[in-house]
Amino acid sequence: MGLLLGSFSCELVKEVDAEFNYSTKRIFLNGLLKKETGVGVFVRSTVAPDSIGTFDYIDDAVVSLFKNGVLMENLVECDSLPGYFTSSKSSDFEYNNAYSVGVEAEGFESVISEDIYLVQPLSLYKSYVSLVDSIERELYITSYIENSSGNDFFSIKIHRYIDDEDQLSNPNALGVFSAYSDELYKDTISFTTKINLVQDSLYKLVSFDSIIVEFYTLSESYYKYITSLSYYDESHLDPFNEYINPVYSNIENGVGIFAGYTSKSIKIK
């Protein structure tokens, strides 16, 4: 099967813990680009290990969005979420343009992200419950993805509904995975997800009448960021580990990530 699976368990969007391993204050940027919703960027300051708990909000940050190296617009800070900046609703994003984000603030070195492009979505065209194991109480959901010409990256969330009400609200992503093109599977690649129904009591789930498979196609930089973050979490939490795995960053003069993604959902009755 032309599918290489990672084993990284994390949320789709997760920030680097900026309180670790930065001896000097730098701008930390966490931004995403999606064609339908535009750009959203979190901006804050890194915090040195001996200053854990210090306020990390940057009150004079100017966050700029560039298209093909030319200023497109200054992002606007959200009143209800300080430090979160978004593009205007009228912004028009196109697949053949390169986008980057820069931040300037007094007392900090200016930062700029690498150029990224809108993510071309992988085609998720069918999902169904393939098997219910009544003894082990396990549910298997198989999704079919169109085989592409390159190496693509994706993540999946499984929502369970009763009378159209989401019982999990916003479940964690099941991981991030690489889907490699395979000549033996010209048309599709299948991916099977297992759900342990015995654990439903942990989520206070008693039953469900439908499932929604939420499928995310990720840019390569996003994939590298999330996987490196998993290694970082494991290494810095281990008191016997002498080496802390670095987190992937594509922010020049700063720390963090600017990456792209797209999403699609399929409902299973």
Secondary structure, 3 states (H helix, E strand, C coil): CCCECCCCCCCCCCCCCCCCCCCCCCEEEEEEEECCCEEEEEEEECCCHHHCCCCCCCCCCEEEEEECCEEEEECEECCCCCCEEECCCCCCCCCCCCEEEEEECCCCCCEEECCECCCCCCCEEEEEEEEEECCCCEEEEEEEEECCCCEEEEEEEEEEEECCEECCCCCCCCCEEEEECCCCCCCEEEEEEEEEHHHHHHHCCCCCCEEEEEEEEECHHHHHHHHHHHHHHHHHCCCCCCCCCCCCCCEECCEEEEEEEEEEEEEEC
